[in-house]
């Protein structure tokens, strides 16, 4: 019975870690994408001015 509790605890901890990793990675990718879009917009404006 104790093994079952330990197994479920380990699985829960791993799932929680994966969830946190996914949230952080998604947030990081969103920021990266926003910066890329902002640079592209600035480059377009510079090209239009020339």
LINNOR-V49061 format. One record per residue. N is the residue number from 1. RES is the residue in three letters. PHI is phi as a letter, one per 20 degrees, with the letter a starting at -180 (NA if undefined). NEAR is the number of other ideal C-beta (glycine too) atoms within 10 Angstrom. Layout:
# LINNOR-V49061
n=N res=RES phi=PHI near=NEAR
n=N res=RES phi=PHI near=NEAR
This chain:
# LINNOR-V49061
n=1 res=UNK phi=NA near=5
n=2 res=UNK phi=f near=6
n=3 res=UNK phi=f near=7
n=4 res=UNK phi=f near=8
n=5 res=UNK phi=f near=9
n=6 res=UNK phi=f near=10
n=7 res=UNK phi=f near=10
n=8 res=UNK phi=f near=10
n=9 res=UNK phi=f near=10
n=10 res=UNK phi=f near=10
n=11 res=UNK phi=f near=10
n=12 res=UNK phi=f near=10
n=13 res=UNK phi=f near=10
n=14 res=UNK phi=f near=10
n=15 res=UNK phi=f near=10
n=16 res=UNK phi=f near=10
n=17 res=UNK phi=f near=10
n=18 res=UNK phi=f near=10
n=19 res=UNK phi=f near=10
n=20 res=UNK phi=f near=10
n=21 res=UNK phi=g near=10
n=22 res=UNK phi=f near=10
n=23 res=UNK phi=f near=10
n=24 res=UNK phi=f near=10
n=25 res=UNK phi=f near=10
n=26 res=UNK phi=f near=10
n=27 res=UNK phi=f near=10
n=28 res=UNK phi=f near=10
n=29 res=UNK phi=f near=10
n=30 res=UNK phi=f near=10
n=31 res=UNK phi=f near=10
n=32 res=UNK phi=f near=10
n=33 res=UNK phi=f near=10
n=34 res=UNK phi=f near=10
n=35 res=UNK phi=f near=10
n=36 res=UNK phi=f near=10
n=37 res=UNK phi=f near=10
n=38 res=UNK phi=f near=10
n=39 res=UNK phi=f near=10
n=40 res=UNK phi=f near=10
n=41 res=UNK phi=f near=10
n=42 res=UNK phi=f near=10
n=43 res=UNK phi=f near=10
n=44 res=UNK phi=f near=10
n=45 res=UNK phi=f near=9
n=46 res=UNK phi=f near=9
n=47 res=UNK phi=f near=8
n=48 res=UNK phi=f near=7
n=49 res=UNK phi=f near=6
n=50 res=UNK phi=f near=4
